[in-house]
């Protein structure tokens, strides 16, 4: 913990990693000792950029290197979640009350036989599988679900040019409303960027 970045509000700087395959399915890891399922993630060490931390964690937890994947996109801002009080370690200083994360979406372009879960002395995962796009939201521990839904909404268009797969109807209404607004803003931004590119090309 002494090497972690924990800000003045108690949030630990962290990276999250989404690995997709050519069939648009996502890599989901089963945490060791049957502690549930989640995407790879890990803290940013002092002196590291978020992208450097991402590649380090990818190799430590999944056994893949930068040569095995293509970077499709990353979140523009930090996404936060708070830990339930029973998960907060009060005996550590500074106290960490949650995570603030930068997320990265990768595409695996080699065989998944390259995956290795024993790259560290204390492996994070002991099993893994490919799942449908929205499935991780339902399988991750409850206090991370909204962040998972949010990051898949933000980065998903990098995988699905024609629109995201239908969302589960069981999601809270406020999630859907918030994410719909974000998608509309992102679409406007992308259209504006294309317009500027065309203007520069045409010297207008």
N, C-alpha and C positions, 0 to 999 in steps of 0.2 A: 504493500500500500504506500510505502514511503516514496516510491518512484512515480506515483500517479498524480495527475493533475486534478485537484479538487478545488472548485472555485469558492468564492466567499459565501455563496448560498448553500454550499454543501453538496453540489452536484459533481460527480466524477466524469471527466472527459473520456469518451469511449467511442469505439467504432463498431458498426454493425455491418455484416457482410451477407449479401444475397447472391448465391451462385445459381445460375440458370443453365439449362442444357438446350440443345438444338430443338427439342420438342416443347419448349416453353414451360417446362416443369422446374420446380425449385428444390434445392438441396436442403433437407431438414435433418438435423442431428439429434440423436437421443442422448441426453446427458448421462454421464456415468452414474452408477448406483441408482438407476431408474428415477432420475429427478426431472423427467419430462422432456419435451422436445422444443428446440429453438434453432434460430440461425446462429452461425458463429459470431462471436463478439468478443471484445476485450479492451482493456484500458490503453490509453495513449501514454507512453513513457516520456519523461522529460527529455527534450531535445528532438523528439519525433514530430513529423507532420502527421496529420490524420491518414494520408495515403500511405505513408511508410508504415504506420501502425497496422493498417489494414492488411498489407502484404505480409507483414510479420505474423499477425494472428492467423491469416489464411494458411500459412505454412505450418505453424505450430499446431493448429487445431484440426486442419483438414488434410495437410500434407501436400497441398498444391502450391506452386510458385507462380510468379507473374508471367512466366512463359506458357503456363497452362491455360490462362484465361485472357479474356478481352474485357477491358473496363467499358461498360455501357453508359454509366451515369453515376452521379452522386447527389445527395441532398444538398440544397443550397444553404440551409440553416441547421442549427442544432435542434434536435428533437429530444424532449425530456420526458422522463417518467419518475415518479416518486416511489420509493420503497415503502411497503406497509411497515408500520412501526416495529413489528416483531422481527423484521429482517434487518433493522438498523443496528449496527454494532456500536453500542455506546461506549465501549472500552477502548476504541481507537481514536486517535487524533491526527488530522481533523476528522470530525464525524462526517460520514458520507450518507446523505439522505436519499440519494437517487442518482440516476445517470443522465448525462446530456450526450447525445450521440450524433455522429455524422455517419450516414449510411452510404454504402457502395453497392452497385449492381454489376455483377460480372457474368460473362458468358464462358462456360467451359468449352474449349475447342479441341480437347484431347479426350481419350477414353477415360471413363470414370474409374477404371482400374487403377488410376494414379492416386486415388484418394487413400490416404493413410491417417489413421486416428491415433497413432502412437508416437507422435513427433515431440512429445514433452514428457517429463517425469510424472506429471499428473494429467493424463489425458482428459479433455473436457467431455468428449463423446466416446461411447462404446458401440454405437450402431448408427446407421443413417439410411435414408431412403429419398427417392424423388416423389414430390407431391404436387397436386394441382395448385394453381396460382394463389388462391385465397385461403387454402387449407391451413397454412401456418398461423393465421389469426386465431383459429379455433383451438389449435393445439398448444400454443405457448401459454405460459403461466398467466393468470388473469390480469395482473397489473401491467403487463406489457402489450396487451391486445390492441389497445387503441393506437399505440405507436406503430405496431406492425401494420395495421390497416392504413395508417397515414403514410407510411413510407412506401407501401406497395402502390398506393394511389399516385404518389409523387413520381416514383421511378418506373412504374409499370408501362407508361407510354413509350419508354425506350425499347420495350419488348413487343408491344402490340400497337403498330401504327394505325390500325383500323379501329381502335378502341379497346378498352379493358374488358375482360370476361365479365359476365353478369355477377353482381355482388350477391352474397347471401342475404336473403330477405329478413333474417333474424337479427341483423345489426340494428343498434339503436338509431332512432330517427335523427338525432342530432349529429351522429357520425356522418350519415349519408348527406345531410344538408351541408355540413362543413366541407366535406370532401368534394361535393359537386361544385361548390364555389371555387375551391382551389383548382379543380380541373379546368374550369372556365377561364380563370386567370392565366393558368399555364398555357392554354390553347391560344389566348390572345397574345401572350408574350412570344410564343413560337411563330405566330403569323406575322407579328411585327418584326421579328428578327429576319424572317425570310424576305419581308419587304425591303428592309435595309440592305440585305445582301444583293437583291436584284437591283436596287438603286445604285449601289456601288459598282456593280458589274456594267450597268448601262450608262454610268457616268452622269446620272441625273442630279 
